[in-house]
């Protein structure tokens, strides 16, 4: 495995990063800016990234885009429709249903779910914002309708991709929270000097960066494994990555709240939005330590 991104993958990452930086929310108030959300939705729709898998994208390319969207707190659907496209290529306005809830469902009309090796579709009730302030959930409404059976290998690779994609969202949220904490530490002064100059704060930020770098490494291998290794090995790698990324992202996001000090516990600070997104992504396709065959401390 070559862990380096290709030139095309780097360009894809740059494009996703630009979109997230240009149109993603820069404050909690921006989350309710309908005009910004409409422009963001139009831009994401134009990219075609919700159909990455049916367009032949690899697991690495999916992870690259999802990570940048997580970093920028992009608050229009991507993860749910992207996973739905992996199950039912060509479906429009569709998201994935997990544990009886349609995830990332803002503006979507139908959901797809996998049960006992069969692909099913169902209508959705209007979506609403939940704990994660950047994504909406919806409940299924109406009867389940069969689409097509899926082979065990296809279902297994989809599971690996789902774990990798949610892991990538966790890495992105951690990166965004860490960036915000670093920026605050450079500007906030105590006793006449930036708080980032004090060892107690600098060590917290350095430890967060180490967790992020470790997450990137383990996730990059799992994303590569989605398409290159046998399904059982791909799922094993994805489970390890998801568990590592979930633990790391929670620590990094909580550290960001801590570095922000008193303001970090207020509604106006974006630190809690990153933490909410990380906690929600950790519970999407959750992994328990007992499910993997090697220990993580």
C-alpha positions in Angstrom: 0.0 0.0 0.0 1.2 3.5 -0.9 -0.2 5.8 1.8 0.4 8.9 -0.3 -2.5 10.6 -2.2 -2.2 10.7 -5.9 -2.2 14.0 -7.7 -5.9 13.6 -8.6 -6.8 12.8 -5.0 -4.9 15.8 -3.8 -6.9 18.0 -6.2 -10.1 16.4 -5.0 -9.2 17.2 -1.4 -8.3 20.8 -2.3 -11.7 21.2 -4.1 -13.6 19.9 -1.1 -11.6 22.0 1.3 -12.3 25.2 -0.8 -16.0 24.5 -0.9 -16.1 23.8 2.8 -14.1 27.0 3.7 -16.1 29.2 1.3 -19.7 28.1 2.2 -19.4 26.2 5.5 -20.7 27.9 8.7 -18.2 30.2 10.4 -20.4 30.8 13.5 -23.3 29.2 15.2 -25.6 31.9 13.8 -24.6 30.7 10.3 -26.3 27.4 10.9 -29.6 29.2 10.4 -28.6 31.2 7.4 -31.0 29.9 4.7 -29.3 31.8 1.9 -25.9 30.3 2.7 -27.4 26.8 3.0 -29.1 27.2 -0.4 -25.8 28.3 -2.0 -24.0 25.5 -0.3 -26.6 22.9 -1.4 -26.4 24.2 -5.0 -22.6 23.9 -5.0 -22.5 20.4 -3.5 -25.1 19.2 -6.0 -23.0 20.6 -8.8 -20.0 18.6 -7.7 -21.7 15.3 -8.1 -19.8 14.0 -5.0 -23.0 12.4 -3.6 -22.6 9.8 -6.4 -18.9 9.3 -5.9 -19.1 5.5 -5.7 -21.4 5.0 -8.7 -18.9 7.2 -10.6 -16.1 4.8 -9.7 -14.5 6.6 -6.8 -12.3 4.5 -4.4 -12.7 4.3 -0.6 -9.8 6.7 -0.3 -11.4 9.3 -2.5 -14.7 9.0 -0.5 -12.8 9.5 2.7 -10.9 12.5 1.4 -14.1 14.4 0.6 -16.0 13.4 3.7 -13.1 14.4 5.9 -12.9 17.9 4.5 -16.7 18.3 4.8 -16.4 17.3 8.5 -13.6 19.7 9.0 -15.7 22.6 7.6 -18.9 21.5 9.4 -20.7 21.4 6.0 -24.3 21.3 6.9 -26.0 19.9 3.8 -26.3 16.2 3.1 -23.3 14.2 1.8 -22.6 11.2 4.0 -26.1 9.8 3.9 -26.7 10.2 0.2 -23.2 8.9 -0.6 -23.7 5.7 1.3 -27.2 5.3 -0.3 -25.6 5.7 -3.7 -23.1 2.9 -2.8 -26.1 0.6 -2.1 -28.4 1.8 -4.9 -26.5 3.7 -7.6 -28.4 6.4 -9.5 -30.9 7.0 -6.7 -31.6 10.7 -6.3 -32.8 12.5 -3.1 -32.1 9.4 -1.1 -30.2 8.8 2.1 -29.3 5.8 4.2 -31.4 4.4 7.0 -29.5 3.1 10.0 -31.2 1.5 13.0 -34.6 2.8 11.9 -33.5 6.4 11.4 -32.7 8.2 8.1 -29.4 9.9 8.6 -28.2 13.1 7.0 -31.7 13.5 5.6 -32.2 17.3 5.0 -34.3 17.6 1.9 -34.3 13.9 1.0 -37.6 12.1 0.2 -36.6 8.4 0.5 -34.2 6.2 2.3 -32.6 2.9 1.6 -31.6 0.2 4.1 -30.1 -3.2 4.1 -31.9 -6.1 5.9 -31.0 -9.8 5.8 -29.1 -9.3 2.5 -31.9 -7.4 0.8 -32.0 -3.8 -0.2 -35.2 -2.0 0.7 -36.5 1.5 0.2 -38.9 3.6 2.2 -40.5 7.0 2.2 -39.3 9.6 4.8 -41.2 12.0 7.1 -39.9 15.6 7.0 -36.4 15.9 8.6 -35.5 17.8 11.7 -32.3 18.8 13.4 -31.1 16.6 16.2 -28.1 16.7 18.6 -25.8 17.2 15.6 -26.6 20.8 14.6 -25.1 20.3 11.1 -27.2 17.4 10.0 -30.9 16.5 10.0 -32.5 13.1 10.7 -35.9 11.7 9.6 -38.0 8.7 10.5 -39.2 6.3 7.8 -42.9 6.6 6.8 -44.8 4.1 4.8 -44.1 0.5 3.7 -40.7 -0.9 3.0 -40.3 -1.7 -0.7 -37.8 -4.3 -2.0 -35.2 -3.1 -4.5 -32.8 -5.9 -5.1 -30.8 -8.6 -3.2 -27.1 -7.9 -2.6 -24.4 -10.5 -2.5 -22.6 -11.0 0.9 -19.4 -9.5 -0.6 -21.1 -6.3 -1.8 -22.9 -6.0 1.6 -19.6 -6.5 3.4 -17.8 -3.9 1.3 -20.6 -1.4 1.9 -20.2 -2.0 5.7 -16.5 -1.3 5.4 -17.2 1.9 3.4 -19.7 3.1 6.0 -17.2 2.6 8.8 -14.5 4.4 6.8 -16.8 7.3 5.8 -18.0 7.9 9.4 -14.4 7.6 10.5 -13.4 10.2 8.0 -16.1 12.5 9.3 -14.7 12.1 12.8 -11.1 12.9 11.6 -12.5 16.0 9.9 -14.3 17.2 13.0 -11.2 16.7 15.0 -9.1 18.7 12.6 -11.6 21.5 12.6 -11.9 21.6 16.3 -8.1 21.5 16.7 -7.7 24.4 14.1 -10.2 26.5 16.1 -8.4 25.8 19.3 -5.0 26.7 17.9 -6.4 30.0 16.4 -7.9 30.9 19.8 -4.7 30.0 21.6 -2.8 32.4 19.4 -5.2 35.3 20.0 -6.3 34.9 23.6 -3.9 36.6 26.0 -3.4 36.1 29.7 -0.7 38.0 31.7 0.4 39.8 28.6 1.1 36.8 26.4 -0.9 34.4 24.2 -2.1 31.4 26.1 -0.6 29.1 23.4 2.8 30.1 24.8 2.1 28.4 28.1 3.2 24.7 28.3 -0.1 23.5 29.8 -2.0 24.7 26.7 0.7 23.9 24.2 0.9 20.3 25.4 -2.8 19.8 25.1 -2.7 21.0 21.5 0.4 18.9 20.7 -1.3 15.8 22.1 -4.4 16.5 20.0 -2.3 16.8 16.9 -0.7 13.5 17.6 -4.1 11.9 17.9 -5.2 13.4 14.6 -2.1 12.2 12.8 -2.6 8.7 14.2 -6.2 8.8 13.0 -5.2 9.9 9.5 -2.8 6.9 9.3 -5.2 4.2 10.5 -8.0 5.6 8.4 -6.0 5.9 5.2 -5.2 2.2 5.4 -8.8 1.3 6.1 -10.0 3.4 3.2 -7.5 1.7 0.9 -8.6 -1.7 2.2 -12.3 -1.1 1.2 -11.4 -1.9 -2.5 -8.1 -3.7 -2.3 -8.4 -6.4 0.4 -10.9 -9.3 0.9 -14.1 -8.2 2.5 -13.4 -9.7 5.9 -10.0 -8.0 6.1 -11.5 -4.7 4.9 -14.1 -4.8 7.6 -11.5 -5.6 10.2 -9.4 -2.6 9.2 -12.4 -0.4 9.1 -13.5 -1.4 12.6 -10.1 -0.6 14.0 -10.0 2.7 12.2 -13.5 3.7 13.4 -12.8 2.8 17.0 -9.5 4.7 17.0 -11.0 7.7 15.2 -14.0 7.9 17.5 -11.9 7.9 20.7 -9.4 10.4 19.3 -12.0 12.8 17.9 -13.9 12.9 21.2 -10.7 13.7 23.0 -9.6 16.4 20.5 -13.0 18.1 20.5 -13.2 18.1 24.3 -9.7 19.5 24.4 -10.8 22.3 22.1 -13.6 23.2 24.4 -11.1 23.2 27.3 -8.6 25.4 25.4 -11.3 27.9 24.6 -11.9 28.3 28.4 -15.1 29.9 29.6 -16.3 30.8 26.1 -15.9 27.2 25.1 -18.9 26.3 27.2 -21.2 28.9 25.5 -23.6 28.4 22.7 -21.9 31.0 20.5 -18.6 29.1 20.3 -18.3 26.5 17.5 -16.4 24.1 19.7 -19.6 22.4 20.9 -20.8 22.0 17.3 -17.7 20.0 16.4 -18.1 17.9 19.6 -21.8 17.2 18.7 -20.9 16.2 15.2 -18.1 13.9 16.5 -20.3 12.2 19.1 -23.1 11.6 16.5 -20.7 10.2 13.9 -19.2 7.9 16.6 -22.7 6.4 17.1 -23.2 5.8 13.4 -22.2 2.2 12.7 -20.7 2.0 16.2 -17.8 -0.4 16.9 -17.1 -2.1 20.2 -13.7 -3.2 21.3 -14.9 -6.8 21.5 -15.5 -6.8 17.8 -11.8 -6.4 16.8 -9.0 -8.9 17.3 -6.4 -6.6 18.6 -6.4 -4.3 21.6 -6.4 -0.5 21.7 -5.5 1.4 24.8 
